[in-house]
Amino acid sequence: MRITIIYDNEVREEGLQADWGFSCLIEAKEVPQILFDTGASGSILLHNMGILGLDPGAIRIVVLSHPHWDHVGGLSDILEVNRDAEVYVPGSFRRTIPGRKVTSVREPLQICEGVFTTGELEGIEQSLAINTDRGVFVVVGCSHPGVGEILDSASRFGRVYGIVGGFHGFRDFKRLNGLSLICPCHCTQYKSEIRRLFPEQCIECGAGLVLEL
């Protein structure tokens, strides 16, 4: 399985554009390509995909974590160039998406083989739990419900191996004990503390980062 960070506050590759927001592409054998969140700007999202050699037309599923602008701003541009992708939105998402199959998510459910949504937690945000050979890998947007609650929800699908995405103001760092891969991105306020406490497990995020799981 491969997860490519497309959109983040920082970049890891020359030519990519940094911006406040988050998006990543999930690719795996036997699984349709999944775009998780779309950043704040469609033009930046598509620019970065071009630099990274990613085809927006190959995406089959778009999952939106929550309806804040820095995670849904690129949706219209992606759907403009991709005519087939279905969309999974949290129940709190109020925007209409005409001409697409749209699933409004409130409870945990399976999206495709080995990929699950935690369901909408705290009435605002969903995350993904992905089965890998190493355990469950969690993909989050901003972690508004709390990283601990998200990890607890994801653990129903198996032992949690790692996590990537925005952690917001999370600082209950002991909840990260036992994880083998920690990649704080985007809105994470305490990146330096997480790097200091988990130097072996922590990977610096940024557009262009590729995680091979």
C-alpha positions as CSV (number, residue, x, y, z in Angstrom):
1,M,0.0,0.0,0.0
2,R,1.2,3.5,-0.8
3,I,0.0,6.8,0.7
4,T,1.2,10.0,-1.1
5,I,0.8,13.3,0.6
6,I,-0.4,15.7,-2.1
7,Y,-1.4,18.8,-0.1
8,D,0.2,20.1,3.2
9,N,1.6,23.2,4.9
10,E,5.1,22.0,3.9
11,V,6.6,20.4,0.9
12,R,9.2,17.6,0.5
13,E,9.9,17.9,-3.2
14,E,11.0,20.8,-5.4
15,G,8.2,22.3,-7.6
16,L,5.4,21.4,-5.3
17,Q,3.3,24.1,-3.6
18,A,2.7,24.3,0.1
19,D,-0.6,25.6,1.4
20,W,-2.7,25.4,4.6
21,G,-4.7,22.2,4.1
22,F,-4.4,18.5,3.6
23,S,-4.9,15.8,1.0
24,C,-3.5,12.4,0.3
25,L,-3.9,9.6,-2.2
26,I,-4.2,6.0,-1.1
27,E,-3.2,3.3,-3.6
28,A,-3.2,-0.5,-3.0
29,K,-3.6,-3.7,-4.9
30,E,-7.2,-4.8,-5.4
31,V,-8.4,-1.4,-4.0
32,P,-9.7,1.5,-6.1
33,Q,-7.7,4.7,-5.8
34,I,-8.9,6.8,-2.9
35,L,-8.4,10.6,-2.5
36,F,-8.7,11.6,1.1
37,D,-9.6,15.3,1.4
38,T,-8.9,17.9,-1.3
39,G,-7.0,20.7,0.4
40,A,-8.0,24.3,0.2
41,S,-7.3,25.1,-3.4
42,G,-8.1,23.0,-6.5
43,S,-5.4,24.6,-8.6
44,I,-2.7,23.8,-6.0
45,L,-4.1,20.3,-5.6
46,L,-4.0,19.6,-9.3
47,H,-0.7,21.3,-9.7
48,N,0.9,19.0,-7.1
49,M,-0.8,15.9,-8.6
50,G,0.8,16.8,-11.9
51,I,4.3,17.3,-10.4
52,L,3.9,13.9,-8.6
53,G,2.7,12.1,-11.7
54,L,-0.7,11.3,-10.3
55,D,-3.7,11.1,-12.6
56,P,-6.8,12.7,-11.1
57,G,-8.9,10.8,-13.6
58,A,-7.8,7.5,-12.0
59,I,-9.4,8.3,-8.6
60,R,-12.5,6.2,-7.9
61,I,-13.4,7.3,-4.4
62,V,-13.2,10.7,-2.7
63,V,-13.4,10.7,1.1
64,L,-13.9,14.0,2.9
65,S,-13.0,14.0,6.6
66,H,-15.0,17.1,7.6
67,P,-16.5,20.2,5.9
68,H,-13.8,22.8,6.7
69,W,-12.6,24.8,3.7
70,D,-9.0,23.6,4.0
71,H,-10.1,20.0,3.4
72,V,-12.9,20.4,0.8
73,G,-11.7,23.5,-1.2
74,G,-10.4,21.4,-4.1
75,L,-13.5,19.2,-4.4
76,S,-15.1,21.0,-7.3
77,D,-11.8,21.0,-9.4
78,I,-11.3,17.3,-8.8
79,L,-14.8,16.5,-9.8
80,E,-14.5,18.7,-12.9
81,V,-11.7,16.5,-14.3
82,N,-12.9,13.2,-12.8
83,R,-16.4,12.2,-14.0
84,D,-16.6,8.8,-12.2
85,A,-15.5,9.1,-8.6
86,E,-18.0,8.5,-5.9
87,V,-17.9,10.6,-2.7
88,Y,-18.1,9.8,1.0
89,V,-18.9,12.7,3.2
90,P,-19.6,13.0,7.0
91,G,-23.2,13.4,8.0
92,S,-22.5,17.1,8.9
93,F,-21.6,17.9,5.3
94,R,-24.4,20.1,3.9
95,R,-23.2,20.9,0.4
96,T,-24.9,19.1,-2.5
97,I,-22.8,17.2,-5.1
98,P,-25.0,16.7,-8.1
99,G,-24.5,13.9,-10.6
100,R,-22.5,11.7,-8.2
101,K,-23.1,8.8,-5.9
102,V,-22.7,10.4,-2.5
103,T,-22.7,8.4,0.7
104,S,-23.4,10.4,3.9
105,V,-21.5,8.7,6.8
106,R,-22.6,8.6,10.4
107,E,-21.7,5.1,11.6
108,P,-18.5,3.0,10.9
109,L,-18.7,1.2,7.5
110,Q,-16.6,-0.5,5.0
111,I,-15.8,1.6,1.9
112,C,-14.0,-1.2,0.0
113,E,-11.8,-4.2,0.6
114,G,-9.7,-3.5,3.7
115,V,-10.7,0.2,4.0
116,F,-13.1,1.4,6.6
117,T,-14.4,4.8,7.9
118,T,-14.6,5.3,11.6
119,G,-18.0,7.0,11.1
120,E,-18.5,10.6,11.9
121,L,-17.1,11.2,15.4
122,E,-18.3,14.1,17.6
123,G,-20.7,15.1,14.9
124,I,-18.0,16.6,12.7
125,E,-15.2,14.3,11.4
126,Q,-14.6,10.9,9.9
127,S,-11.2,9.1,9.5
128,L,-10.1,6.1,7.6
129,A,-8.8,2.8,9.0
130,I,-6.9,0.8,6.5
131,N,-5.8,-2.9,6.9
132,T,-2.2,-3.5,6.0
133,D,0.2,-6.4,6.6
134,R,1.5,-4.6,9.6
135,G,-1.8,-3.7,11.2
136,V,-4.4,-1.0,10.8
137,F,-3.1,2.4,9.5
138,V,-5.2,5.4,10.3
139,V,-5.6,8.5,8.1
140,V,-7.0,11.6,9.7
141,G,-7.9,15.1,8.5
142,C,-7.6,17.4,11.6
143,S,-8.5,15.1,14.5
144,H,-11.1,17.5,15.9
145,P,-12.7,14.6,17.9
146,G,-9.3,13.9,19.4
147,V,-6.5,11.6,18.3
148,G,-7.3,9.2,21.2
149,E,-10.9,8.8,20.3
150,I,-10.0,8.3,16.6
151,L,-7.5,5.6,17.5
152,D,-10.0,3.9,19.8
153,S,-12.6,3.9,17.0
154,A,-10.1,2.6,14.4
155,S,-9.0,-0.2,16.8
156,R,-12.3,-2.0,16.2
157,F,-10.9,-3.0,12.8
158,G,-7.6,-4.5,14.3
159,R,-4.4,-3.5,16.0
160,V,-3.5,0.1,15.1
161,Y,0.0,0.2,13.5
162,G,0.3,3.9,12.6
163,I,-1.3,7.2,11.8
164,V,-0.9,10.1,9.4
165,G,-2.6,13.5,9.1
166,G,-3.4,16.6,11.1
167,F,-3.5,16.2,14.9
168,H,-4.7,19.7,15.7
169,G,-4.0,20.6,19.4
170,F,-3.5,17.0,20.5
171,R,-1.0,16.7,23.4
172,D,-2.0,13.5,25.2
173,F,1.2,12.0,23.8
174,K,1.0,8.7,25.7
175,R,-1.8,7.7,23.4
176,L,0.8,7.3,20.7
177,N,2.7,4.7,22.7
178,G,2.9,1.4,20.8
179,L,2.5,2.9,17.3
180,S,5.2,2.1,14.9
181,L,4.7,5.0,12.5
182,I,3.6,8.5,13.4
183,C,3.4,11.2,10.7
184,P,1.9,14.5,12.1
185,C,0.9,16.9,9.2
186,H,-1.0,20.1,8.5
187,C,-2.6,21.6,11.6
188,T,-0.6,19.7,14.2
189,Q,0.5,22.2,16.9
190,Y,3.0,20.0,18.8
191,K,5.1,18.5,16.0
192,S,8.4,19.2,17.7
193,E,7.3,17.5,20.9
194,I,6.0,14.4,19.0
195,R,9.4,14.2,17.1
196,R,11.3,14.5,20.4
197,L,9.2,11.8,22.2
198,F,9.0,9.4,19.3
199,P,12.2,9.9,17.3
200,E,12.3,6.4,15.8
201,Q,8.6,6.3,14.9
202,C,8.0,9.9,13.7
203,I,8.3,10.9,10.0
204,E,8.1,14.5,8.9
205,C,5.2,15.2,6.7
206,G,5.0,17.4,3.6
207,A,3.6,17.3,0.1
208,G,5.6,14.7,-1.9
209,L,6.1,12.3,1.0
210,V,5.3,8.7,0.1
211,L,4.6,6.2,2.8
212,E,5.0,2.5,1.7
213,L,3.1,0.3,4.1
